[in-house]
Amino acid sequence: MEALENLPATVGYGIVLGSILTLGAVGLTLIYGIVRFANFAHGDLMTLGAYVTMLFTAQIFPALGITDNRFGSLSFGWIFLLSFIPAILITGGVAVVFDRLVYKRLKDNRVGAVMLAISSLAAAFVIRSLIEILWGTDFHFYTQGLRPMMVLPLGVKLRPDQIFIIATALVLVFVLYIFLQRTKMGKALRAMADNPDLARVSGIPTERMTSLTWMIGGGMTATSGILLGLDSQLRPEMGWVLLLPLFASVILGGIGNPFGALVGAMTLGITQQVSTLFLSPAYKPAVAFFLLILILLVRPEGIFGGE
């Protein structure tokens, strides 16, 4: 009975987790769908985005004399929002650099998929090691102190920051959808996803579109890391811990399908949180992957299909 009473609140927490996973999963599936590359450095790019935001929020902007005030009951102000811009650009730029200097060269040398995967795994360790060198291994927080809770319908209790997380994820996914469906560059990216060779002979600058894909994917991932840090704390392995759930979200929703990644991430986030009503929180990953296996047994291509 107590579990049923706590169900709405637990689902609310699951939606927050699903929102964080959504942005990372959308970036991951976008890169795979267009570039055909499973990037194991994706989780550490998430961590990089979170730490760059902390750098600008706590050091660079205050050193420039930029003052800040919190937005109402939120734990942050304009400085935090402004920090999204350099974090997204730097993280996306790092993703592009790794593609140009490492992944593209390996592809040009016709190495196998396993070697490409290992190279991205090596990139993940490089990024995480740099973070540990620059910021250490201790936990960090964007803000200190207690943060108030808001009581929503059905007894759901969420912090204003968590409502911001949900809203940000939904808005960014909607903006990406409009970009892919309505803009010239978005249509070029979709053409590359459908048939890269045909897109190339049709005059689409595939090299430029590949860099744009890495930039967008890295930017979405950086935002996911920022929101994760806002909800909990920053630590060097924070993105690495979420790497498998990100891949699971992509596979569950259908590889290469951004909307499927959203549904898959929300499904896993809610499932993981609801499982804590009946099982130890230590079993959350196992429950999520058990659900993944069940769905793939029925639909091997994922909920919304894929390649």
Order of alpha helices (4+ residues) and beta strands (2+ residues): alpha-alpha-alpha-alpha-alpha-beta-beta-alpha-alpha-alpha-alpha-alpha-alpha-alpha-alpha
